[in-house]
């Protein structure tokens, strides 16, 4: 009950609503909202559904996750609901990005929309990244040469599928093919699909219907790891590479000013 109480208060405050306004919108009394927020009573199933519809957040997220650490930008629109999309910050309030390790990439399809799974991923800070939500993904195979097997791509989350730009490269999480990194042609207006192209021409192009695309991340930067022996490529080493890259680019940025 404590989590749902905190969540109702937090979501109401995020929207800048008074208890009275929320009560009027939900067609309940202000004292009921006050009772829920103070933990003196628990919302009924019917009221939880109303709250879910009102805030456009699934019921299970409302009752299972502590949303007080989230901001308005921590939620993304998927269909007619908003899904919790954690944006982690460090002690200096700078955004952290999650690194999906090579061994865990197969499980990403099952955990991509689970805040608890995402929260357990290792995190790094890359202060040079542009605004937006970023995540680092491992690359498998040789379909996108010169990017080789074991490299990592940092991508910026694309919320509006109409922002997908033909000819650019993206990490896609798809229903049937899992996680792939490809050059994309936006055919949404033509036939509601994306054409995925490999830079290595021994691989054939193929189309993916938009209803099979679960997430899409636009390429921001990469770390090529082929110069390293396999025993050197522990997650801690890769995180160190990313952090070193952030320091080097930050220093370069200062020199150019």
C-alpha positions as CSV (number, residue, x, y, z in Angstrom):
1,X,0.0,0.0,0.0
2,X,2.9,2.3,0.7
3,X,4.1,2.3,-2.9
4,X,0.7,3.0,-4.5
5,X,0.2,5.9,-2.0
6,X,3.5,7.4,-2.9
7,X,2.9,6.9,-6.6
8,X,-0.5,8.6,-6.6
9,X,0.8,11.6,-4.8
10,X,3.9,11.7,-7.1
11,X,2.0,11.4,-10.4
12,X,-0.5,14.0,-9.2
13,X,2.3,16.4,-8.4
14,X,4.0,15.7,-11.7
15,X,0.9,16.9,-13.5
16,X,0.6,19.9,-11.2
17,X,-2.8,18.9,-9.9
18,X,-4.4,19.5,-6.5
19,X,-6.1,16.7,-4.7
20,X,-9.5,18.3,-5.4
21,X,-8.8,18.6,-9.2
22,X,-7.7,14.9,-9.4
23,X,-10.8,13.9,-7.4
24,X,-13.1,15.9,-9.7
25,X,-11.5,14.3,-12.8
26,X,-11.9,10.8,-11.3
27,X,-15.4,11.6,-10.0
28,X,-14.5,10.7,-6.4
29,X,-14.3,12.8,-3.2
30,X,-11.2,14.7,-2.3
31,X,-11.1,12.9,1.0
32,X,-10.7,9.6,-0.9
33,X,-7.7,10.9,-2.7
34,X,-6.2,12.2,0.5
35,X,-6.9,8.8,2.2
36,X,-5.1,6.9,-0.6
37,X,-2.1,9.3,-0.6
38,X,-1.7,9.0,3.2
39,X,-2.0,5.2,3.1
40,X,-5.1,5.2,5.3
41,X,-6.9,3.1,2.7
42,X,-6.2,1.2,-0.5
43,X,-7.7,2.0,-3.9
44,X,-10.3,-0.4,-5.2
45,X,-9.7,-2.4,-8.4
46,X,-12.1,0.0,-10.2
47,X,-10.2,3.0,-8.9
48,X,-6.8,1.5,-9.9
49,X,-8.2,1.1,-13.4
50,X,-9.4,4.7,-13.4
51,X,-5.9,5.9,-12.3
52,X,-4.3,3.7,-14.9
53,X,-6.4,5.2,-17.7
54,X,-6.0,8.8,-16.3
55,X,-2.2,8.7,-16.0
56,X,-1.9,6.3,-19.0
57,X,0.3,4.0,-17.0
58,X,-0.3,0.2,-16.7
59,X,-1.7,-0.9,-13.4
60,X,1.2,-3.3,-12.7
61,X,3.6,-0.4,-12.9
62,X,1.4,1.7,-10.6
63,X,1.4,-0.9,-7.8
64,X,4.8,-2.6,-8.2
65,X,7.3,0.2,-8.9
66,X,8.4,3.2,-6.9
67,X,7.8,6.1,-9.3
68,X,9.0,8.8,-7.0
69,X,12.5,8.7,-8.5
70,X,11.1,9.2,-12.0
71,X,10.4,12.4,-13.9
72,X,7.9,13.2,-16.6
73,X,10.6,12.3,-19.1
74,X,11.0,8.9,-17.6
75,X,7.8,7.7,-19.4
76,X,7.4,7.0,-23.1
77,X,4.2,6.7,-25.1
78,X,3.5,3.3,-26.5
79,X,0.1,3.0,-28.1
80,X,-2.3,4.6,-25.7
81,X,-0.3,4.0,-22.5
82,X,2.9,5.4,-21.0
83,X,5.5,2.9,-20.0
84,X,8.1,3.6,-17.3
85,X,11.4,4.2,-19.0
86,X,14.0,4.8,-16.3
87,X,16.4,7.7,-16.8
88,X,19.1,7.2,-14.2
89,X,21.2,10.1,-12.8
90,X,24.4,10.2,-10.7
91,X,25.1,12.3,-7.6
92,X,25.8,15.3,-9.9
93,X,22.4,14.8,-11.5
94,X,24.0,13.8,-14.8
95,X,22.3,11.1,-16.9
96,X,23.7,7.6,-16.8
97,X,23.2,5.1,-19.6
98,X,22.8,1.4,-19.3
99,X,25.2,-1.1,-21.0
100,X,23.6,-4.3,-22.3
101,X,26.3,-6.9,-21.8
102,X,27.0,-9.4,-24.6
103,X,26.0,-12.4,-22.5
104,X,22.7,-10.8,-21.5
105,X,21.7,-9.5,-25.0
106,X,19.6,-12.6,-25.7
107,X,17.5,-11.8,-22.6
108,X,17.0,-8.2,-23.6
109,X,13.9,-9.0,-25.6
110,X,12.2,-10.4,-22.5
111,X,13.4,-7.6,-20.2
112,X,13.5,-4.5,-22.4
113,X,10.2,-3.1,-20.8
114,X,10.9,-4.3,-17.3
115,X,12.2,-1.5,-15.1
116,X,13.7,-4.0,-12.7
117,X,15.7,-5.7,-15.5
118,X,16.9,-2.3,-16.8
119,X,17.8,-1.1,-13.3
120,X,20.2,-4.1,-12.8
121,X,22.2,-3.3,-15.9
122,X,25.7,-1.7,-15.5
123,X,25.7,2.0,-16.0
124,X,28.1,4.6,-17.4
125,X,28.2,8.3,-17.8
126,X,29.0,9.8,-21.2
127,X,28.7,13.6,-20.7
128,X,29.3,14.4,-24.3
129,X,26.1,12.7,-25.5
130,X,23.3,14.9,-27.0
131,X,20.0,15.2,-25.1
132,X,17.8,12.2,-25.0
133,X,17.7,8.7,-23.6
134,X,20.7,6.6,-24.6
135,X,21.7,2.9,-24.1
136,X,24.7,0.9,-25.2
137,X,24.2,-2.4,-27.1
138,X,26.6,-5.2,-28.2
139,X,27.0,-5.9,-31.9
140,X,27.0,-9.5,-33.1
141,X,28.3,-10.8,-36.4
142,X,29.9,-9.0,-39.4
143,X,26.8,-7.6,-41.2
144,X,27.7,-4.0,-40.5
145,X,31.4,-3.9,-41.4
146,X,33.7,-2.2,-40.4
147,X,31.8,-2.6,-37.1
148,X,32.9,-6.0,-36.0
149,X,31.5,-8.7,-33.7
150,X,31.8,-7.6,-30.0
151,X,31.7,-3.8,-30.7
152,X,29.3,-1.7,-28.8
153,X,26.9,0.9,-30.2
154,X,25.4,3.7,-28.2
155,X,22.0,4.7,-29.5
156,X,19.5,7.4,-28.7
157,X,15.9,6.2,-28.1
158,X,13.5,7.2,-30.9
159,X,10.0,7.7,-29.5
160,X,8.2,8.9,-32.6
161,X,8.7,6.4,-35.4
162,X,8.2,9.1,-38.0
163,X,11.5,10.6,-36.8
164,X,13.3,7.6,-38.3
165,X,15.6,8.9,-41.1
166,X,16.3,6.8,-44.2
167,X,20.0,5.9,-44.6
168,X,20.9,6.2,-40.9
169,X,21.9,3.3,-38.8
170,X,19.8,2.1,-35.8
171,X,19.7,-0.6,-33.2
172,X,16.3,-2.3,-33.4
173,X,14.6,-4.6,-31.0
174,X,12.2,-6.7,-33.0
175,X,9.6,-9.3,-32.1
176,X,11.0,-12.1,-34.3
177,X,14.6,-11.2,-34.9
178,X,15.6,-9.9,-31.4
179,X,18.2,-7.2,-31.3
180,X,19.7,-6.1,-34.7
181,X,21.9,-3.2,-35.9
182,X,21.1,-2.1,-39.4
183,X,20.9,0.7,-41.9
184,X,17.3,1.7,-42.2
185,X,15.0,2.9,-45.0
186,X,11.8,4.4,-43.6
187,X,8.9,2.9,-45.5
188,X,6.2,3.7,-42.9
189,X,4.2,5.9,-45.3
190,X,4.5,3.3,-48.1
191,X,3.6,0.0,-46.4
192,X,4.1,0.6,-42.6
193,X,7.5,-1.2,-42.6
194,X,11.2,-0.6,-42.3
195,X,13.7,-1.9,-44.8
196,X,16.8,-3.2,-43.0
197,X,20.1,-3.0,-44.9
198,X,23.5,-4.6,-44.0
199,X,26.6,-2.7,-45.0
200,X,28.2,-6.0,-45.6
201,X,26.7,-6.8,-49.0
202,X,26.8,-10.6,-48.6
203,X,23.7,-10.2,-46.5
204,X,20.3,-9.6,-48.1
205,X,18.1,-6.7,-47.2
206,X,14.7,-7.5,-45.6
207,X,11.7,-5.6,-44.3
208,X,10.2,-5.6,-40.8
209,X,6.6,-4.5,-40.2
210,X,6.3,-1.6,-37.8
211,X,4.1,-3.7,-35.5
212,X,7.0,-6.0,-34.9
213,X,9.4,-3.2,-33.9
214,X,9.5,-2.9,-30.1
215,X,12.3,-0.3,-29.8
216,X,14.5,1.7,-32.1
217,X,17.7,3.5,-31.1
218,X,19.6,5.9,-33.4
219,X,23.3,5.5,-33.7
220,X,25.2,8.1,-31.6
221,X,28.7,6.6,-31.2
222,X,30.5,3.2,-30.9
223,X,33.4,1.4,-29.3
224,X,35.3,-1.0,-31.6
225,X,36.7,-3.8,-29.4
226,X,38.4,-6.0,-32.1
227,X,41.9,-4.8,-31.1
228,X,41.4,-6.5,-27.7
229,X,41.9,-10.2,-26.7
230,X,38.7,-12.0,-25.5
231,X,40.0,-12.2,-22.0
232,X,40.3,-8.4,-21.9
233,X,36.7,-7.8,-22.9
234,X,35.1,-8.0,-19.5
235,X,32.2,-5.7,-18.9
236,X,34.4,-3.6,-16.5
237,X,36.9,-3.1,-19.3
238,X,34.3,-2.1,-21.8
239,X,32.8,0.4,-19.3
240,X,36.3,1.8,-18.7
241,X,36.7,2.2,-22.5
242,X,33.4,4.2,-22.7
243,X,34.4,6.3,-19.7
244,X,37.8,7.0,-21.2
245,X,36.1,8.0,-24.5
246,X,33.9,10.5,-22.5
247,X,36.9,12.1,-20.9
248,X,38.9,12.3,-24.2
249,X,36.0,13.9,-26.1
250,X,35.2,16.3,-23.2
251,X,38.9,17.4,-23.2
252,X,38.8,17.8,-27.0
253,X,35.7,19.9,-26.8
254,X,37.4,22.3,-24.4
255,X,40.4,22.6,-26.7
256,X,38.1,23.6,-29.6
257,X,36.5,26.4,-27.7
